[in-house]
Amino acid sequence: MEEAKKVGYTAGPMVAVNFSLHLIYVISIMMVGHLCELALSSTAMASSLCAVTGSSLLVGMAGGLEILCGQAYGAQQYRKLGVHTNSAMISLTLLSIPISLVWISMEKLLILIGQDPIISHEAGRYAVCLIPALFGIAILQPLMKYLQTQSVIIPMLLSALTTLCFHTPLCWVFVFNMGFGNVGAAFAVCISYWLNVIFLGIYVKFSPSCKSSRVPLTKEALQGIGEFLCLAVPSAVMLCLQWWSFEFMICTRVSNELGAGKPQDARLAVFTVMIIAGTETVIVSSALFVCRYIVGYAYSNGKEVVDYMTDMVPLICLSAILDGLQVVLGGIARGCGWKHIGAYVNLGSFYIGGIPVALWLGFFLKLKGRGLWLGIMTGTIIQTAILSAITIRTNWEKQAKLARERLHQ
């Protein structure tokens, strides 16, 4: 129960933070969807591709801070938190430059792979207008990891909720009142992300809780880029091989306890959070299933879209349960520093297992979207099974020893 309280203290608000950030994109797509089906399809396609080629890469690389900052905090080496965070912000900002070039070329890339030219054009416009948000993510994600590993969650929650409340009317004004259409939604996303960056930046700058870990930008941050990349690159590979929407806080709890040399507490955190995650996913999937006949109207008034969404909801509910378990197991892998193992597991599960099954069901057996979803679920099942086996066989005393050695190095 004590461990459940610790996990709940950080996990509950952090779920709300991630949910609020995700809703920024969801609300934008919802509003654009009520313009016309062209706007809905192009915006959804652009959002998905931008997430895969940009957001997931930056979020994945920021995951390297989970072990660096998490274990540094557990070992009470607070100054290292600031240095690692500065190194991450520099690295991700530089990485955003080539990613933005890909987004600029998105229209041509979509046409090249056979997409409809009209949809490709609108998707390309949306992606170009979304580029400022990319650089916002490059700063926001390290700030969030910096605060998250110290269990400073409430400021992030307040910032995310305030931004979401601001984003909703702003998106409405840009999309409908000012007549910008789908690019208006992109403008609103950019402004909202940078507003979140400003809020958190002000807090980190002036809050007494960050005094011991707040470090000015110096050459030390540049020297730490190599150390950050050693963990950030495999972390990005691990996450980019399977892009998920929400992340549970177990990575943080495990890394803190391992850094503090407490293997039994790390084991307890794993056991507790698996129970919480299982309960949470059942509640979420049940609520979605009950609302299956009306949820489609949030995205479109078209009967075809609504009916298809109704048919897909049962698969989405099952997928939510599987995702809830694998996200926790993936968080354990990141908290322990198993970035390479996680990358190999995701590679095998999805690119050798899930995607071929999805292509076979979706295109050869003509199951279309349902077949594609079943294929990805197959990959999730494989991934969950492998990560479960690894977690069950983990020697937590050895992991705590390795964490301490990594900090001393």
C-alpha positions in Angstrom: 0.0 0.0 0.0 2.8 2.4 0.8 4.4 1.7 -2.6 1.0 2.2 -4.3 0.8 5.6 -2.6 4.3 6.6 -3.9 3.4 5.4 -7.4 0.0 7.1 -7.3 1.5 10.4 -6.1 3.6 10.6 -9.3 1.6 8.4 -11.7 -1.8 9.9 -11.2 -0.8 13.6 -12.0 1.6 12.4 -14.7 -1.1 10.5 -16.5 -3.1 13.7 -16.4 -0.1 15.6 -17.8 0.4 13.2 -20.7 -3.4 13.0 -21.3 -3.6 16.8 -21.5 -0.6 17.0 -23.9 -2.2 14.3 -26.1 -5.5 16.1 -26.1 -3.9 19.1 -27.8 -3.5 17.0 -30.9 -6.8 15.2 -30.5 -8.9 18.4 -30.0 -7.2 19.9 -33.1 -8.1 16.8 -35.2 -11.7 16.9 -33.8 -12.3 20.5 -34.8 -10.7 20.1 -38.2 -12.8 17.0 -38.8 -16.0 19.1 -38.7 -14.8 21.2 -41.6 -14.8 18.4 -44.2 -13.6 14.9 -44.8 -10.6 16.2 -46.8 -9.5 18.3 -43.8 -9.9 15.3 -41.4 -8.0 12.8 -43.5 -5.1 15.2 -44.4 -4.7 16.4 -40.8 -4.9 12.9 -39.3 -2.3 11.7 -41.8 0.0 14.6 -41.2 -0.3 14.3 -37.4 0.5 10.6 -37.6 3.5 11.0 -39.8 4.8 14.0 -37.8 4.5 11.8 -34.6 6.4 9.0 -36.2 9.2 11.1 -37.8 9.5 13.8 -35.2 7.7 13.6 -31.9 8.4 10.0 -31.2 12.1 10.5 -32.0 12.4 13.5 -29.6 10.4 11.9 -26.8 12.3 8.6 -27.3 15.7 10.4 -27.0 14.5 12.4 -24.0 13.9 9.0 -22.4 17.6 8.8 -21.9 17.2 11.3 -19.1 15.0 8.8 -17.3 18.0 6.7 -16.3 20.6 9.5 -16.1 18.5 11.9 -14.1 16.5 9.3 -12.3 19.5 7.4 -10.9 21.4 10.7 -10.2 18.5 11.9 -8.1 18.3 8.6 -6.3 22.0 8.9 -5.5 21.5 12.5 -4.4 23.9 13.9 -7.1 21.5 16.7 -7.9 23.9 18.9 -10.0 24.1 16.2 -12.6 20.4 16.5 -13.2 20.8 20.0 -14.5 23.8 19.2 -16.6 22.1 16.2 -18.2 19.0 18.2 -18.9 21.0 21.0 -20.6 22.8 18.4 -22.8 19.5 16.9 -23.8 17.9 20.3 -24.8 21.0 21.1 -27.0 20.9 17.7 -28.6 17.2 17.6 -29.3 17.2 21.2 -30.7 19.9 20.3 -33.1 18.1 17.1 -34.1 14.9 19.1 -34.8 16.6 20.9 -37.8 16.9 17.8 -40.1 13.5 16.6 -38.9 11.9 19.9 -40.0 13.4 19.4 -43.5 11.6 16.1 -43.7 8.3 17.8 -42.7 8.9 20.5 -45.4 9.1 17.7 -47.9 6.1 15.7 -46.6 3.9 16.6 -49.6 6.4 15.3 -52.1 7.0 12.2 -50.0 3.3 11.3 -49.7 2.8 11.7 -53.5 5.9 9.6 -54.1 4.4 6.7 -52.1 1.2 6.9 -54.0 -1.1 9.1 -51.8 -3.8 11.3 -53.3 -2.2 14.6 -54.4 -4.9 16.7 -52.9 -4.7 15.0 -49.5 -0.9 15.1 -49.8 -0.9 18.9 -50.4 -3.1 19.6 -47.4 -1.1 17.2 -45.2 2.1 18.9 -46.3 0.8 22.4 -45.5 -0.2 21.2 -42.0 3.2 19.6 -41.4 5.1 22.8 -42.4 3.0 24.9 -40.1 3.6 22.4 -37.2 7.4 22.9 -37.4 7.6 25.4 -34.5 5.9 22.9 -32.2 8.8 20.5 -33.0 11.3 22.8 -31.5 9.0 23.4 -28.5 9.0 19.6 -27.9 12.8 19.6 -28.0 12.8 21.9 -25.0 9.6 20.7 -23.3 10.5 17.0 -23.1 13.9 17.4 -21.3 12.2 19.9 -18.8 9.5 17.3 -18.1 12.0 14.5 -17.5 14.0 16.8 -15.3 11.0 17.5 -13.1 9.5 14.0 -13.4 12.7 12.2 -12.1 12.5 14.5 -9.0 8.8 13.7 -8.6 8.0 17.4 -9.1 4.7 16.6 -10.8 2.1 19.2 -9.7 3.7 22.2 -11.6 3.7 20.1 -14.8 0.1 19.2 -14.2 -1.0 22.8 -13.7 1.0 23.9 -16.7 -0.5 21.2 -18.9 -4.1 21.8 -17.8 -3.7 25.6 -18.2 -2.3 25.1 -21.7 -5.1 22.7 -22.6 -7.8 25.2 -21.4 -6.1 27.9 -23.5 -5.7 25.7 -26.6 -9.3 24.7 -27.0 -10.7 28.2 -27.6 -7.6 29.2 -29.5 -8.0 26.3 -31.9 -11.6 27.1 -32.4 -10.8 30.7 -33.2 -8.1 29.8 -35.7 -10.0 27.0 -37.4 -13.5 28.5 -37.6 -13.6 32.2 -36.7 -10.5 33.3 -38.6 -11.0 30.7 -41.4 -7.5 29.2 -41.4 -8.9 25.7 -41.6 -6.6 22.8 -40.8 -3.4 25.0 -40.7 -5.1 27.0 -38.0 -5.1 23.9 -35.9 -1.4 23.6 -36.5 -0.8 27.3 -35.4 -2.8 26.6 -32.2 -0.7 23.5 -31.4 2.5 25.4 -31.9 1.4 28.3 -29.6 0.2 25.8 -26.9 3.4 23.9 -26.8 5.5 27.0 -26.5 3.2 28.3 -23.8 3.8 25.1 -21.9 7.6 25.5 -22.3 7.4 29.1 -21.0 5.4 28.0 -17.9 7.8 25.2 -17.0 10.9 27.3 -17.8 9.7 30.0 -15.4 9.1 27.4 -12.7 12.5 25.8 -13.1 14.2 29.2 -13.1 12.6 30.6 -9.9 11.4 27.6 -7.9 13.3 26.8 -4.6 12.6 23.1 -5.3 14.9 23.2 -8.3 17.7 25.2 -6.6 20.0 22.3 -5.9 19.7 20.8 -9.4 19.4 24.1 -11.4 22.6 24.5 -13.5 23.4 27.4 -16.0 24.2 26.5 -19.6 28.0 26.0 -19.8 30.6 24.0 -21.7 29.9 21.2 -19.3 26.5 20.6 -21.0 28.3 20.3 -24.4 30.8 17.8 -22.9 27.9 15.8 -21.6 26.2 15.4 -25.0 28.1 12.2 -25.7 27.1 10.6 -22.4 23.5 11.6 -23.1 23.5 10.2 -26.6 24.8 6.8 -25.4 21.5 6.3 -23.7 19.3 8.6 -25.8 19.9 6.8 -29.1 18.9 3.3 -28.0 16.0 4.8 -26.0 14.8 6.5 -29.2 15.1 3.3 -31.2 13.2 1.5 -28.5 10.3 4.0 -28.5 10.3 4.8 -32.2 9.9 1.1 -33.1 6.6 1.3 -31.3 5.1 4.8 -30.7 2.7 4.8 -27.8 0.6 7.6 -26.5 0.8 7.4 -22.7 3.6 6.4 -20.4 3.3 5.2 -16.9 5.6 6.5 -14.1 7.2 3.1 -13.2 10.3 4.0 -15.1 10.9 6.8 -12.7 10.2 4.8 -9.6 12.5 1.9 -10.7 15.4 4.2 -11.7 15.1 6.2 -8.4 15.2 3.1 -6.2 18.0 1.5 -8.2 20.0 4.7 -8.0 19.5 4.8 -4.2 20.7 1.2 -4.0 17.3 -0.3 -3.0 16.6 -3.4 -5.1 13.8 -4.7 -3.0 11.9 -1.3 -3.3 12.4 -1.5 -7.1 10.9 -5.0 -7.2 8.0 -3.8 -5.1 7.4 -0.8 -7.4 7.2 -3.3 -10.4 4.7 -5.5 -8.6 2.5 -2.6 -7.4 2.3 -0.8 -10.7 1.4 -3.9 -12.7 -1.7 -4.2 -10.5 -2.6 -0.5 -10.9 -2.0 -0.6 -14.7 -4.2 -3.7 -15.1 -7.0 -2.1 -13.1 -6.7 1.2 -15.0 -6.7 -0.3 -18.5 -9.9 -2.4 -17.7 -11.7 0.8 -16.6 -10.6 2.8 -19.6 -11.4 0.1 -22.1 -14.8 -0.5 -20.5 -15.7 3.1 -20.6 -14.7 3.3 -24.3 -16.8 0.2 -25.1 -19.9 1.7 -23.5 -19.5 4.9 -25.6 -18.7 3.0 -28.9 -21.9 4.3 -30.6 -21.2 8.0 -30.0 -17.4 8.4 -29.9 -17.2 8.7 -33.7 -19.2 11.9 -33.6 -16.4 13.7 -31.9 -14.3 13.4 -35.1 -16.9 13.7 -37.8 -20.6 14.0 -38.6 -20.3 11.6 -41.5 -22.3 8.3 -40.9 -19.6 6.2 -42.6 -16.9 7.5 -40.3 -19.1 7.0 -37.2 -20.2 3.5 -38.1 -16.6 2.4 -38.9 -15.5 3.8 -35.6 -18.2 1.8 -33.8 -17.0 -1.4 -35.5 -13.4 -0.7 -34.5 -14.0 0.1 -30.8 -13.9 -3.5 -29.5 -10.5 -4.0 -31.1 -9.3 -0.7 -29.6 -10.5 -1.7 -26.2 -8.5 -5.0 -26.3 -5.5 -3.0 -27.6 -5.8 -0.6 -24.7 -5.5 -3.4 -22.2 -2.4 -4.9 -24.0 -0.9 -1.4 -24.4 -1.3 -0.7 -20.7 0.7 -3.8 -19.7 3.4 -3.4 -22.3 3.9 0.4 -21.5 4.6 -0.5 -17.9 7.0 -3.3 -18.9 8.7 -0.9 -21.3 9.0 1.6 -18.5 10.7 -1.0 -16.3 13.2 -1.6 -19.1 14.0 2.1 -19.5 14.2 2.5 -15.7 16.8 -0.2 -15.5 18.7 1.1 -18.5 17.9 -1.8 -20.8 17.7 0.5 -23.8 19.3 -2.0 -26.2 17.3 -4.9 -25.0 14.1 -2.9 -25.4 15.1 -1.9 -28.9 15.7 -5.5 -29.9 12.4 -6.7 -28.4 10.4 -4.0 -30.2 12.3 -4.7 -33.5 11.4 -8.4 -33.3 7.9 -8.0 -32.0 6.7 -5.4 -34.5 8.9 -5.5 -37.5 9.3 -9.3 -37.7 6.0 -10.3 -36.1 3.3 -7.6 -36.0 3.8 -5.6 -39.3 4.0 -8.7 -41.6 0.8 -10.1 -40.0 -0.9 -6.7 -40.4 0.0 -6.5 -44.1 -1.2 -10.0 -44.6 -4.5 -9.5 -42.9 -5.1 -6.0 -44.1 -4.2 -6.4 -47.8 -4.1 -10.0 -48.7 -7.1 -11.1 -46.7 -8.9 -7.8 -47.4 -9.7 -7.1 -43.8 -8.4 -3.5 -44.3 -8.2 -1.3 -41.2 -9.4 -4.1 -38.9 -6.6 -6.4 -40.3 -4.0 -3.8 -39.8 -5.0 -3.3 -36.2 -5.0 -7.0 -35.5 -1.5 -7.2 -36.8 -0.2 -4.5 -34.5 -2.0 -6.2 -31.6 -0.1 -9.4 -32.5 3.1 -7.5 -32.2 2.0 -6.1 -28.8 1.2 -9.6 -27.5 4.7 -10.8 -28.6 6.4 -7.8 -27.0 4.4 -8.1 -23.7 5.3 -11.8 -23.4 9.0 -11.2 -24.0 9.3 -8.2 -21.6 7.3 -10.1 -19.0 9.8 -13.0 -19.1 12.7 -10.6 -18.8 11.2 -8.8 -15.9 10.3 -12.0 -14.0 13.9 -13.2 -14.3 15.5 -9.9 -13.3 18.1 -9.9 -10.5 17.3 -6.6 -8.8 20.3 -6.7 -6.5 22.5 -6.9 -9.6 20.6 -4.0 -11.3 21.1 -1.8 -8.2 24.8 -2.6 -8.3 25.1 -1.7 -12.0 23.2 1.6 -11.4 25.7 2.6 -8.7 28.6 1.7 -10.9 27.1 3.7 -13.8 26.8 6.8 -11.5 30.4 6.5 -10.3 31.6 6.2 -13.9 
